[in-house]
Amino acid sequence: MSGRKYLRHNSISLERAYDVIKAPVITEKTTLGSQFSQFAFDVDKSSTKYEIAKAIEAIFKVRVESVTTLNRPGKVKRFRGRLGRRPDIKRAYVRLASGQTIDVGAGL
């Protein structure tokens, strides 16, 4: 694949972009991935890979090579003897074009 999958001419509004991207994921593993232009974000459950790519391009002004998504179901936990459930999370792993980077602390 040439990596130009997400470089279509139409884009999404900045308001929708901020609705799609909820928060960056900052862990040891994602920090190591940032050396290779890979970043992780928690995203809206209903968003598509195309919307995620366009939202990252609109917010951070970078070119996205690929997007991989992961739907993680919430765990059932006990708190004071009562059953509770953590929320489901959709996470997107974004690979940028070579030479581009994101300052994850800025922009969100």
DSSP file (Angstrom, degrees, kcal/mol; ACC not computed):
  #  RESIDUE AA STRUCTURE BP1 BP2  ACC     N-H-->O    O-->H-N    N-H-->O    O-->H-N    TCO  KAPPA ALPHA  PHI   PSI    X-CA   Y-CA   Z-CA
    1    1 A M              0   0    0      0, 0.0     0, 0.0     0, 0.0     0, 0.0   0.000 360.0 360.0 360.0 140.8    0.0    0.0    0.0
    2    2 A S        -     0   0    0      1,-0.1     0, 0.0     2,-0.0     0, 0.0   0.667 360.0-122.0 -77.7 -16.9    1.3    3.4   -0.9
    3    3 A G  S    S+     0   0    0     62,-0.1     3,-0.3    94,-0.0    -1,-0.1   0.511  86.3 106.6  89.3   3.6    0.2    5.1    2.3
    4    4 A R    >   +     0   0    0      1,-0.2     3,-1.0     2,-0.1    61,-0.1   0.030  38.3 115.4-102.8  27.4   -1.9    7.7    0.6
    5    5 A K  T 3  S+     0   0    0     60,-0.4    -1,-0.2     1,-0.2    60,-0.1   0.837  78.9  41.2 -63.8 -35.8   -5.1    6.1    1.7
    6    6 A Y  T 3  S+     0   0    0     58,-0.4     2,-0.8    -3,-0.3    -1,-0.2   0.268  85.6  99.2-100.5  10.6   -6.3    9.0    3.8
    7    7 A L    <   +     0   0    0     -3,-1.0    -1,-0.2    58,-0.1     2,-0.2  -0.360  48.0 142.1 -97.3  55.1   -5.2   11.9    1.6
    8    8 A R        -     0   0    0     -2,-0.8    -2,-0.0     2,-0.2    -3,-0.0  -0.498  58.6-117.7 -87.8 165.4   -8.6   12.6    0.0
    9    9 A H  S    S+     0   0    0     -2,-0.2     2,-0.2     2,-0.0    -1,-0.1   0.786  88.2  79.1 -81.2 -27.2   -9.7   16.1   -0.7
   10   10 A N        -     0   0    0      1,-0.0     2,-0.2     0, 0.0    -2,-0.2  -0.531  61.0-175.4 -82.0 151.8  -12.7   16.4    1.6
   11   11 A S        -     0   0    0     -2,-0.2     2,-0.3    47,-0.0    44,-0.1  -0.786  22.3-108.2-135.5 176.7  -12.2   17.0    5.3
   12   12 A I        -     0   0    0     -2,-0.2     2,-0.0    42,-0.1     5,-0.0  -0.715  40.8 -93.0-108.1 161.9  -14.2   17.2    8.5
   13   13 A S     >  -     0   0    0     -2,-0.3     4,-2.1     1,-0.1     5,-0.1  -0.314  30.3-119.0 -71.1 156.5  -15.0   20.3   10.5
   14   14 A L  H  > S+     0   0    0      1,-0.2     4,-1.9     2,-0.2     5,-0.2   0.844 115.0  56.7 -64.6 -33.5  -12.7   21.2   13.4
   15   15 A E  H  > S+     0   0    0      1,-0.2     4,-1.1     2,-0.2    -1,-0.2   0.928 109.2  44.6 -63.7 -45.1  -15.7   20.8   15.8
   16   16 A R  H  > S+     0   0    0      1,-0.2     4,-2.2     2,-0.2    -2,-0.2   0.853 108.5  59.4 -66.6 -34.2  -16.3   17.2   14.6
   17   17 A A  H  X S+     0   0    0     -4,-2.1     4,-2.2     1,-0.2    -1,-0.2   0.906 105.7  47.2 -61.6 -41.6  -12.5   16.6   14.9
   18   18 A Y  H  < S+     0   0    0     -4,-1.9    -1,-0.2     1,-0.2    -2,-0.2   0.752 111.0  52.8 -72.8 -23.0  -12.5   17.5   18.6
   19   19 A D  H  < S+     0   0    0     -4,-1.1    -2,-0.2    -5,-0.2    -1,-0.2   0.845 110.7  47.3 -75.5 -34.7  -15.6   15.2   19.1
   20   20 A V  H  < S+     0   0    0     -4,-2.2    24,-2.1     1,-0.2     2,-0.7   0.943 107.8  57.2 -71.4 -49.1  -13.8   12.3   17.4
   21   21 A I  E  <  +A   43   0A   0     -4,-2.2    22,-0.2    22,-0.2    -1,-0.2  -0.762  61.3 172.3 -89.4 112.3  -10.5   12.6   19.3
   22   22 A K  E     -     0   0A   0     20,-2.3    21,-0.2    -2,-0.7    -1,-0.2   0.930  59.4 -26.6 -85.3 -50.5  -11.2   12.4   23.0
   23   23 A A  E     -A   42   0A   0     19,-1.5    19,-3.3     2,-0.0    -1,-0.3  -0.983  59.0-106.1-162.9 149.2   -7.7   12.2   24.6
   24   24 A P  E     -A   41   0A   0      0, 0.0     2,-0.7     0, 0.0    17,-0.3  -0.529  33.5-127.0 -75.4 151.7   -4.2   11.1   23.8
   25   25 A V        -     0   0    0     15,-2.5     2,-0.7    -2,-0.2    15,-0.4  -0.901  25.3-171.3-101.4 117.5   -3.0    7.9   25.5
   26   26 A I        +     0   0    0     -2,-0.7     2,-0.3    13,-0.1     3,-0.0  -0.890  27.1 132.2-117.1 101.8    0.3    8.6   27.4
   27   27 A T     >  -     0   0    0     -2,-0.7     4,-2.0     1,-0.1     5,-0.2  -0.790  69.9 -95.9-133.6 176.4    1.9    5.4   28.7
   28   28 A E  H  > S+     0   0    0     -2,-0.3     4,-1.9     1,-0.2     5,-0.2   0.913 124.1  50.4 -62.5 -41.1    5.4    4.0   28.6
   29   29 A K  H  > S+     0   0    0      1,-0.2     4,-1.6     2,-0.2    -1,-0.2   0.909 111.6  45.3 -66.8 -43.1    4.5    1.9   25.5
   30   30 A T  H  > S+     0   0    0      2,-0.2     4,-1.2     1,-0.2    -1,-0.2   0.821 109.3  57.0 -72.2 -28.7    3.1    4.8   23.6
   31   31 A T  H  < S+     0   0    0     -4,-2.0     4,-0.4     2,-0.2    -1,-0.2   0.894 107.6  48.0 -66.3 -39.1    6.0    7.0   24.5
   32   32 A L  H >< S+     0   0    0     -4,-1.9     3,-1.0     1,-0.2     4,-0.3   0.866 108.9  54.7 -67.2 -35.2    8.4    4.5   23.0
   33   33 A G  H ><>S+     0   0    0     -4,-1.6     5,-1.8     1,-0.2     3,-1.5   0.757  92.4  71.4 -68.8 -24.9    6.2    4.3   19.9
   34   34 A S  G ><5S+     0   0    0     -4,-1.2     3,-1.3     1,-0.3    -1,-0.2   0.733  85.8  66.8 -66.3 -20.5    6.4    8.1   19.4
   35   35 A Q  G < 5S+     0   0    0     -3,-1.0    -1,-0.3    -4,-0.4    -2,-0.2   0.781 104.9  44.2 -66.2 -25.5   10.0    7.6   18.3
   36   36 A F  G < 5S-     0   0    0     -3,-1.5    -1,-0.3    -4,-0.3    -2,-0.2   0.030 126.0 -99.5-107.8  24.8    8.7    5.8   15.3
   37   37 A S  T < 5S+     0   0    0     -3,-1.3    59,-2.8     1,-0.2     2,-0.4   0.828  81.2 134.8  60.8  37.0    5.9    8.3   14.5
   38   38 A Q  E   < + B   0  95A   0     -5,-1.8     2,-0.3    57,-0.2    57,-0.2  -0.966  28.1 176.2-116.6 131.4    3.2    6.2   16.2
   39   39 A F  E     - B   0  94A   0     55,-2.7    55,-3.5    -2,-0.4     2,-0.4  -0.953  18.1-142.4-135.1 152.3    0.7    7.8   18.5
   40   40 A A  E     + B   0  93A   0    -15,-0.4   -15,-2.5    -2,-0.3     2,-0.3  -0.925  18.4 177.8-120.0 141.4   -2.3    6.5   20.4
   41   41 A F  E     -AB  24  92A   0     51,-2.4    51,-3.2    -2,-0.4     2,-0.5  -0.995  30.9-125.8-139.8 142.9   -5.6    8.3   21.1
   42   42 A D  E     -AB  23  91A   0    -19,-3.3   -20,-2.3    -2,-0.3   -19,-1.5  -0.794  43.6-173.8 -82.3 131.8   -8.9    7.4   22.8
   43   43 A V  E     -AB  21  90A   0     47,-2.7    47,-0.6    -2,-0.5   -22,-0.2  -0.769  31.0 -77.6-127.6 168.2  -11.6    8.1   20.2
   44   44 A D    >   -     0   0    0    -24,-2.1     3,-1.4    -2,-0.3    -1,-0.1  -0.394  39.9-127.5 -64.2 140.2  -15.4    8.2   19.9
   45   45 A K  T 3  S+     0   0    0      1,-0.3    -1,-0.1    43,-0.1    46,-0.1   0.798 106.8  49.5 -63.1 -29.4  -16.9    4.7   19.6
   46   46 A S  T 3  S+     0   0    0     44,-0.1    -1,-0.3     2,-0.0     2,-0.1   0.460  87.2 110.9 -91.0  -0.1  -18.8    5.6   16.4
   47   47 A S    <   -     0   0    0     -3,-1.4     2,-0.2   -27,-0.1    -4,-0.1  -0.425  58.2-138.7 -79.0 150.9  -15.9    7.1   14.5
   48   48 A T     >  -     0   0    0     -2,-0.1     4,-2.3     1,-0.1     5,-0.2  -0.534  26.5-106.6 -99.5 169.1  -14.4    5.5   11.5
   49   49 A K  H  > S+     0   0    0      1,-0.2     4,-2.4     2,-0.2     5,-0.2   0.885 121.8  53.0 -62.6 -38.0  -10.7    5.2   10.6
   50   50 A Y  H  > S+     0   0    0      2,-0.2     4,-2.4     1,-0.2    -1,-0.2   0.928 109.6  47.4 -63.5 -45.4  -11.2    7.8    7.9
   51   51 A E  H  > S+     0   0    0      1,-0.2     4,-2.4     2,-0.2    -2,-0.2   0.895 111.5  51.6 -62.4 -40.3  -12.7   10.3   10.4
   52   52 A I  H  X S+     0   0    0     -4,-2.3     4,-2.3     2,-0.2    -2,-0.2   0.925 110.5  48.2 -62.9 -44.7   -9.9    9.6   12.8
   53   53 A A  H  X S+     0   0    0     -4,-2.4     4,-2.2     1,-0.2    -2,-0.2   0.925 113.6  46.4 -62.3 -45.4   -7.2   10.3   10.2
   54   54 A K  H  X S+     0   0    0     -4,-2.4     4,-2.2     1,-0.2    -1,-0.2   0.857 111.1  52.9 -66.6 -34.7   -8.9   13.5    9.1
   55   55 A A  H  X S+     0   0    0     -4,-2.4     4,-2.6     2,-0.2     5,-0.3   0.919 110.2  47.0 -67.0 -43.1   -9.4   14.6   12.7
   56   56 A I  H  X S+     0   0    0     -4,-2.3     4,-2.4     1,-0.2     5,-0.4   0.910 113.4  49.2 -63.6 -42.1   -5.7   14.1   13.5
   57   57 A E  H  X S+     0   0    0     -4,-2.2     4,-1.2    -5,-0.2    -2,-0.2   0.886 114.1  46.0 -64.5 -38.2   -4.7   15.9   10.3
   58   58 A A  H  < S+     0   0    0     -4,-2.2    -2,-0.2     2,-0.2    -1,-0.2   0.900 118.9  39.2 -72.1 -41.1   -7.0   18.9   11.1
   59   59 A I  H  < S+     0   0    0     -4,-2.6    -2,-0.2    -5,-0.2    -3,-0.2   0.932 129.7  25.7 -76.6 -46.2   -6.0   19.3   14.7
   60   60 A F  H  < S-     0   0    0     -4,-2.4    -3,-0.2    -5,-0.3    -2,-0.2   0.506  94.7-127.9-102.4  -5.2   -2.3   18.7   14.5
   61   61 A K     <  +     0   0    0     -4,-1.2     2,-0.3    -5,-0.4    -4,-0.2   0.931  65.5 124.4  58.8  49.5   -1.5   19.7   10.9
   62   62 A V        -     0   0    0     -6,-0.3     2,-0.5    -5,-0.2    -1,-0.2  -0.803  64.6-107.3-128.5 170.9    0.3   16.5   10.0
   63   63 A R        -     0   0    0     -2,-0.3    34,-2.4    34,-0.1     2,-0.4  -0.912  29.1-143.3-106.3 127.4   -0.1   13.8    7.4
   64   64 A V  E     -C   96   0A   0     -2,-0.5   -58,-0.4    32,-0.2    32,-0.3  -0.752  16.4-175.8 -93.2 129.0   -1.4   10.4    8.5
   65   65 A E  E     -     0   0A   0     30,-2.9   -60,-0.4    -2,-0.4     2,-0.3   0.907  67.7 -11.6 -84.5 -51.1   -0.1    7.2    7.0
   66   66 A S  E     -C   95   0A   0     29,-1.5    29,-2.6   -61,-0.1     2,-0.4  -0.984  52.0-149.1-152.0 158.7   -2.3    4.6    8.6
   67   67 A V  E     -C   94   0A   0     -2,-0.3     2,-0.4    27,-0.2    27,-0.2  -0.999   9.9-173.1-132.4 130.2   -4.9    4.2   11.4
   68   68 A T  E     -C   93   0A   0     25,-2.6    25,-3.6    -2,-0.4     2,-0.3  -0.987  12.8-157.1-121.1 133.7   -5.5    1.0   13.4
   69   69 A T  E     -C   92   0A   0     -2,-0.4     2,-0.4    23,-0.2    23,-0.2  -0.790   8.1-165.5-114.3 156.6   -8.4    0.8   15.8
   70   70 A L  E     -C   91   0A   0     21,-2.5    21,-2.9    -2,-0.3     2,-0.7  -0.978   9.0-153.8-141.2 122.2   -9.0   -1.4   18.9
   71   71 A N  E     -C   90   0A   0     -2,-0.4    19,-0.2    19,-0.2    -2,-0.0  -0.881  15.8-169.4 -97.6 116.8  -12.3   -1.8   20.6
   72   72 A R  E     -C   89   0A   0     17,-3.5    17,-2.7    -2,-0.7     2,-0.1  -0.920  14.0-139.7-111.0 115.2  -11.7   -2.8   24.3
   73   73 A P        -     0   0    0      0, 0.0    15,-0.1     0, 0.0     2,-0.1  -0.415  28.0-105.7 -70.7 148.1  -14.8   -3.9   26.3
   74   74 A G        -     0   0    0     12,-0.2     2,-0.2    -2,-0.1    14,-0.1  -0.405  33.1-118.2 -74.0 149.3  -15.0   -2.7   29.8
   75   75 A K        -     0   0    0     12,-0.2    11,-2.9    -2,-0.1     2,-0.6  -0.511  17.7-120.2 -85.0 153.8  -14.3   -5.0   32.7
   76   76 A V  E     +D   85   0B   0      9,-0.2     2,-0.3    -2,-0.2     9,-0.2  -0.854  42.0 177.4 -90.7 125.1  -16.8   -6.1   35.4
   77   77 A K  E     -D   84   0B   0      7,-2.4     7,-3.3    -2,-0.6     2,-0.4  -0.863  25.7-127.2-127.7 159.9  -15.4   -5.0   38.8
   78   78 A R  E     -D   83   0B   0     -2,-0.3     2,-0.4     5,-0.2     5,-0.2  -0.894  20.3-178.6-107.5 139.5  -16.6   -5.1   42.4
   79   79 A F  E >  S-D   82   0B   0      3,-2.6     3,-1.6    -2,-0.4    -2,-0.0  -0.937  76.3 -18.9-137.9 115.3  -16.7   -2.1   44.6
   80   80 A R  T 3  S-     0   0    0     -2,-0.4     3,-0.1     1,-0.3    -1,-0.0   0.869 128.3 -52.5  55.0  40.6  -17.9   -2.5   48.2
   81   81 A G  T 3  S+     0   0    0      1,-0.2     2,-0.4     0, 0.0    -1,-0.3   0.374 116.1 111.6  83.3  -5.4  -19.5   -5.8   47.3
   82   82 A R  E <   -D   79   0B   0     -3,-1.6    -3,-2.6     1,-0.0     2,-0.3  -0.803  68.7-118.1-104.6 144.3  -21.5   -4.4   44.4
   83   83 A L  E     +D   78   0B   0     -2,-0.4     2,-0.3    -5,-0.2    -5,-0.2  -0.594  38.0 170.3 -79.0 137.5  -20.9   -5.2   40.8
   84   84 A G  E     -D   77   0B   0     -7,-3.3    -7,-2.4    -2,-0.3     2,-0.4  -0.887  21.8-137.5-137.1 169.9  -20.0   -2.4   38.5
   85   85 A R  E     -D   76   0B   0     -2,-0.3    -9,-0.2    -9,-0.2   -11,-0.0  -0.994  10.5-134.6-137.3 132.1  -18.7   -2.1   35.0
   86   86 A R        -     0   0    0    -11,-2.9   -12,-0.2    -2,-0.4     2,-0.0  -0.476  40.6 -96.6 -76.0 154.6  -16.0    0.0   33.4
   87   87 A P        -     0   0    0      0, 0.0   -12,-0.2     0, 0.0     2,-0.2  -0.339  35.7-105.7 -73.3 154.2  -16.9    1.7   30.1
   88   88 A D        -     0   0    0    -14,-0.1     2,-0.4   -15,-0.1   -43,-0.1  -0.503  38.2-155.5 -72.0 147.3  -16.0    0.3   26.7
   89   89 A I  E     - C   0  72A   0    -17,-2.7   -17,-3.5    -2,-0.2     2,-0.5  -0.987  13.4-155.9-131.3 136.1  -13.1    2.2   25.0
   90   90 A K  E     -BC  43  71A   0    -47,-0.6   -47,-2.7    -2,-0.4     2,-0.4  -0.958  19.0-169.4-107.8 128.1  -12.2    2.6   21.4
   91   91 A R  E     -BC  42  70A   0    -21,-2.9   -21,-2.5    -2,-0.5     2,-0.5  -0.930   7.8-154.8-120.4 140.8   -8.5    3.3   20.9
   92   92 A A  E     -BC  41  69A   0    -51,-3.2   -51,-2.4    -2,-0.4     2,-0.6  -0.960   3.2-156.4-118.3 131.2   -6.8    4.4   17.7
   93   93 A Y  E     -BC  40  68A   0    -25,-3.6   -25,-2.6    -2,-0.5     2,-0.4  -0.938  19.0-163.4-104.6 119.9   -3.1    3.9   16.9
   94   94 A V  E     -BC  39  67A   0    -55,-3.5   -55,-2.7    -2,-0.6     2,-0.5  -0.884  10.7-159.7-112.8 130.3   -2.0    6.4   14.3
   95   95 A R  E     -BC  38  66A   0    -29,-2.6   -30,-2.9    -2,-0.4   -29,-1.5  -0.943  16.1-152.4-107.8 127.3    1.2    6.2   12.2
   96   96 A L  E     - C   0  64A   0    -59,-2.8   -32,-0.2    -2,-0.5     3,-0.1  -0.487  28.9 -86.7 -93.0 164.7    2.4    9.5   10.7
   97   97 A A    >   -     0   0    0    -34,-2.4     3,-1.8    -2,-0.2    -1,-0.1  -0.333  64.4 -79.3 -64.2 153.7    4.4   10.2    7.6
   98   98 A S  T 3  S+     0   0    0      1,-0.3    -1,-0.1    -3,-0.1     3,-0.1  -0.275 116.8  22.2 -61.9 138.8    8.1    9.9    8.1
   99   99 A G  T 3  S+     0   0    0      1,-0.3     2,-0.3    -3,-0.1    -1,-0.3   0.352  99.3 109.2  88.8  -5.4    9.7   13.0    9.6
  100  100 A Q    <   +     0   0    0     -3,-1.8    -1,-0.3   -37,-0.1     2,-0.3  -0.787  41.7 176.5-106.4 150.1    6.4   14.3   11.2
  101  101 A T        -     0   0    0     -2,-0.3     2,-0.4    -3,-0.1   -66,-0.0  -0.939  21.1-134.4-145.5 165.5    5.7   14.3   14.9
  102  102 A I        -     0   0    0     -2,-0.3     2,-1.1   -68,-0.1     3,-0.1  -0.980  12.5-140.3-124.7 134.4    3.0   15.5   17.3
  103  103 A D    >   -     0   0    0     -2,-0.4     3,-1.4     1,-0.2    -2,-0.0  -0.837  23.2-163.7 -87.8 100.1    3.4   17.3   20.6
  104  104 A V  T 3  S+     0   0    0     -2,-1.1     4,-0.3     1,-0.3    -1,-0.2   0.780  81.1  59.2 -63.5 -29.7    0.8   15.3   22.4
  105  105 A G  T 3  S+     0   0    0     -3,-0.1     2,-0.3     2,-0.1    -1,-0.3   0.756 100.9  64.4 -71.1 -24.2    0.5   17.8   25.3
  106  106 A A  S <  S+     0   0    0     -3,-1.4    -3,-0.1     1,-0.2     0, 0.0  -0.704  93.3  31.5 -99.6 151.6   -0.5   20.6   23.0
  107  107 A G              0   0    0     -2,-0.3    -1,-0.2     1,-0.1    -2,-0.1   0.097 360.0 360.0  98.4 -23.6   -3.6   20.9   20.9
  108  108 A L              0   0    0     -4,-0.3    -2,-0.1    -3,-0.2    -3,-0.1   0.416 360.0 360.0-114.6 360.0   -6.1   18.9   23.0
